[in-house]
Amino acid sequence: MIADGVEDEEKWLSAGIAGLQQNAFHMHRALDSNNLKDALKYSAQMLSELRTSRLSPHKYYALYMRAFDELRKLEMFFHEETRRGCSIIELYELVQHAGNILPRLYLLCTVGCVYIKSKEAPAKDILKDLVEMCRGIQHPLRGLFLRSYLSQVSKDKLPDIGSEYEGDADTVTDAVEFVLQNFTEMNKLWVRMQYQGPAREKDRREKERSELRDLVGKNLHVLSQIEGVDLDMYKESVLPRVLEQVVNCKDELAQYYLMDCIIQVFPDEYHLQTLDVLLGACPQLQPSVDIKSILSSLMERLSNYAASSPEVLPEFLQVDAFSKLNSAIGKIIEAQADMPVVAVVTLHSSLLTFTLHVHPDRLDYADQVLGSCVKKLSVVGKLDDSKATKQIVALLSAPLDKYNDVITALKLSNYPRVMEYLDNETNKVMAKIIIQSIMKNETYISTGDKVEALFELIKGLIKDMDGPNDDEVDEEDFKEEQNAVARLIQMLHNNDPEEMFKIINIVRKHILAGGVKRLSFTVPPLVFSSLKLIKRLQNQDVDKSGDEAEDGTPKKIFQLLNQLIEALSNAPAPELALRLYLQCAEAANDTDLEPVACEFFTQAYILYEEEISGSREQVTALYLIIGTLQRMHVFGVENRDTLTHKATGYSAKLLKKPDQCRAVYACSHLFWANDQDGVRDGERVLLCLKRALKIANAAQQMANATRGSGGSVMLFIEILNKYLYFFEKGNNQITVNTIQDLMELITTEMQSENATTDPAAEAFFASTLRYIQFQKQKGGAVSEKYEPVKA
């Protein structure tokens, strides 16, 4: 049935266009021959096509536009006729003899425009006559388009100030009266359209009415363009008349659209000075009108106006705009008990944005808005409406965007209370926005109280919330969230050691309560932040051996770090925990705290023995241990021997022979420090290198046994380079003969029939030989040392 109706409409439209074009053709012939009588006859017949009631508004508009184009040509003809001596007054009376009222009124409006242009009568009298005559069409659709035509052709002929049609002292009033009268009648016709037809088609009619809304709204635009409409006239005449029509029409679609039109077309300063009147109309609108969007649009306009120039801000203070808007919103929410929560939050979000633009220095106003929002949210509890939660995010983001400073937001007591009503996912989104603001603006949080307040805001990221299982959380999202928290920890800083220690303790409390899976992200930045504090204390010569119970001493901080890393090792994240233990041991070394450094090394060794089982992980961990231990100077002989012995023992127990060999020759550095005060035990260095050589031999034999060919000589070359290093550093246990023997061994192995070709090893050996030649040619003591070596 719908398809049949559409086809019928197409047929009726085609028939209407055909009739219109046929009569337009005859009208053109009459115009060309200057035959006024026939021109009026055929133009009336052409316009009779607009009398149809069969077309939908959309199709009727297509027909109307064709007629409109023809009428513009007819208007030009009438204008030429008056120039040729035809009386415009007679022409104005002549067109009124058309048989049907609709063509008669279209022709009357067309001639009326020419009449106004001729200035033979005051524009106000002609316009008044036209607008009154148009009352003759009461069919909603036909009447709406007729008055739209009148508005269109007369908008540049209004008796406005400065216009060529300007009249007496009341000329502006006459122009305004004409537009308002036409607007009122058009709105009545537009509203009546909803009652044309059966009730079952109401939705379709509402859609069609919505398509025609601009025809009515154009009148308000014309009003706003009248030069003579100043603030006084707008306040006393224009706005009250328009609002009266809006309120009295009692139509949801018309009220919403026209209120929005008023806000959009008239100047911002007019809205500001008539805020009472405009807001007073809002409660009188139908309950189903989307008042939220209307007020939000108004506040957005006023916010932009306030932001445009500081010079306009006194106007807002003068009219007490915030109090009026706040009061109006409160009354509307109270009156509409069933207002959706998304509408409530949107209103408060718009009001907060307005407040931040107009009163940036009044945090109490901003907090008051948030408090009102909390009061309304407390009735509904936690939100699960995605639109409402998005609006809350916008509400909470507004202070961050305005002040570019989280610290200011922390001063708002109701800020965290609003966040409590977010669901877990949105809570995380808001927490990330807060962190991004801190990072973007490089905001340092410098007191324990602020850190406590901040962590309360971002608790969705630092601990598990009541809600869905953690298994549902995407792994990549989780990593991104925790990396954001890690970056945040670096922004917590105070130059006062006591306050900084307080901050570290607060962060420690929160991250330890956040669950083990977060520790590998959050513990490292806190550890390094604590080590920075220790470094600062060291530079300030704080008493390191003071009372252990005293807060903020290096010993106390190291105790805290031990607890943190122990928790991390239980996460489990043994490799990371081991790295941090070694980092702390190095810091304790710098502060000359031998017992503390020894304890950290002990914990690292325990982790290595009990938790790190993978071959590759063991190699990496062992290199870290050796490298750190080699840099330690705080240890006495006993502790150093114990730790060194353990490291060399671990090296010999690695699974793969090459790994064993490399770890053992790396241990040789533990017995030879570069600084003069360090350990220099040449015998134990040589012992390590011989042991490495023995393991390299064993690896070579194993390769022969398993593959039937010799393995790579790379290990021998690496050991040779270690021999050369210590030889150059003055280790008397490394002799020229030892080096010569090892070089010959490498050469023999490389020339062996069973040797495996290894370009990398060959290049490395050639580079080593070149180095020896270079040292010989260098001159001085080094040259003398290398002279006996034959390369």
Stockholm file with secondary structure:
# STOCKHOLM 1.0

chainA/1-791         MIADGVEDEEKWLSAGIAGLQQNAFHMHRALDSNNLKDALKYSAQMLSELRTSRLSPHKYYALYMRAFDELRKLEMFFHEETRRGCSIIELYELVQHAGNILPRLYLLCTVGCVYIKSKEAPAKDILKDLVEMCRGIQHPLRGLFLRSYLSQVSKDKLPDIGSEYEGDADTVTDAVEFVLQNFTEMNKLWVRMQYQGPAREKDRREKERSELRDLVGKNLHVLSQIEGVDLDMYKESVLPRVLEQVVNCKDELAQYYLMDCIIQVFPDEYHLQTLDVLLGACPQLQPSVDIKSILSSLMERLSNYAASSPEVLPEFLQVDAFSKLNSAIGKIIEAQADMPVVAVVTLHSSLLTFTLHVHPDRLDYADQVLGSCVKKLSVVGKLDDSKATKQIVALLSAPLDKYNDVITALKLSNYPRVMEYLDNETNKVMAKIIIQSIMKNETYISTGDKVEALFELIKGLIKDMDGPNDDEVDEEDFKEEQNAVARLIQMLHNNDPEEMFKIINIVRKHILAGGVKRLSFTVPPLVFSSLKLIKRLQNQDVDKSGDEAEDGTPKKIFQLLNQLIEALSNAPAPELALRLYLQCAEAANDTDLEPVACEFFTQAYILYEEEISGSREQVTALYLIIGTLQRMHVFGVENRDTLTHKATGYSAKLLKKPDQCRAVYACSHLFWANDQDGVRDGERVLLCLKRALKIANAAQQMANATRGSGGSVMLFIEILNKYLYFFEKGNNQITVNTIQDLMELITTEMQSENATTDPAAEAFFASTLRYIQFQKQKGGAVSEKYEPVKA
#=GR chainA/1-791 SS CHHHHHHHHHHHHHHHHHHHHHHHHHHHHHHHTTCHHHHHHHHHHHHGGGGCSSSCHHHHHHHHHHHHHHHHHHHHHHHHHHHTTCCHHHHHHHGGGCSSHHHHHHHHHHHHHHHHHHTSSCHHHHHHHHHHHGGGCCCHHHHHHHHHHHHHHHTTSCCCTTSTTCCSTTHHHHHHHHHHHHHHHHHHHHHHGGGSSCGGGHHHHHHHHHHTHHHHHHHHHHHHHCTTCCHHHIIIIIHHHHHHHHHHHCCHHHHHHHHHHHHHHSCHHHHHHTHHHHHHHGGGSCTTSCHHHHHHHHHHHHHHHHHHCGGGHHHHHHHTHHHHHHHHHHHHHHHCTTCCHHHHHHHHHHHHHHHHHHCTTCHHHHHHHHHHHHHHHHHHCSCCCHHHHHHHHHHHHHHHHHHSCHHHHHTCTTHHHHHTTSCHHHHHHHHHHHHHHHHHHTCCBCSHHHHHHHHHHTHHHHSCCSSSCGGGSCHHHHHHHHHHHHHHHTTBCCSSHHHHHHHHHHHHHHHHTTCGGGHHHHHHHHHHHHHHHHHHHHHTTCCTTSCTTSTTSHHHHHHHHHHHHHHHHTTTCHHHHHHHHHHHHHHHHHTTCHHHHHHHHHHHHHHHHHTCCCHHHHHHHHHHHHHHHHHCCSCCHHHHHHHHHHHHHHHHTCSSHHHHHHHHHHHGGGGBCSSTTSCBCHHHHHHHHHHHHHHHHHHHHHHHHHHSSCCCSHHHHHHHHHHHHHHHHTCTTSCHHHHHHHHHHHHHHHHSTTCCCCHHHHHHHHHHHHHHHHHHHHCHHHHHHHTTCCC
#=GC SS_cons         CHHHHHHHHHHHHHHHHHHHHHHHHHHHHHHHTTCHHHHHHHHHHHHGGGGCSSSCHHHHHHHHHHHHHHHHHHHHHHHHHHHTTCCHHHHHHHGGGCSSHHHHHHHHHHHHHHHHHHTSSCHHHHHHHHHHHGGGCCCHHHHHHHHHHHHHHHTTSCCCTTSTTCCSTTHHHHHHHHHHHHHHHHHHHHHHGGGSSCGGGHHHHHHHHHHTHHHHHHHHHHHHHCTTCCHHHIIIIIHHHHHHHHHHHCCHHHHHHHHHHHHHHSCHHHHHHTHHHHHHHGGGSCTTSCHHHHHHHHHHHHHHHHHHCGGGHHHHHHHTHHHHHHHHHHHHHHHCTTCCHHHHHHHHHHHHHHHHHHCTTCHHHHHHHHHHHHHHHHHHCSCCCHHHHHHHHHHHHHHHHHHSCHHHHHTCTTHHHHHTTSCHHHHHHHHHHHHHHHHHHTCCBCSHHHHHHHHHHTHHHHSCCSSSCGGGSCHHHHHHHHHHHHHHHTTBCCSSHHHHHHHHHHHHHHHHTTCGGGHHHHHHHHHHHHHHHHHHHHHTTCCTTSCTTSTTSHHHHHHHHHHHHHHHHTTTCHHHHHHHHHHHHHHHHHTTCHHHHHHHHHHHHHHHHHTCCCHHHHHHHHHHHHHHHHHCCSCCHHHHHHHHHHHHHHHHTCSSHHHHHHHHHHHGGGGBCSSTTSCBCHHHHHHHHHHHHHHHHHHHHHHHHHHSSCCCSHHHHHHHHHHHHHHHHTCTTSCHHHHHHHHHHHHHHHHSTTCCCCHHHHHHHHHHHHHHHHHHHHCHHHHHHHTTCCC
//
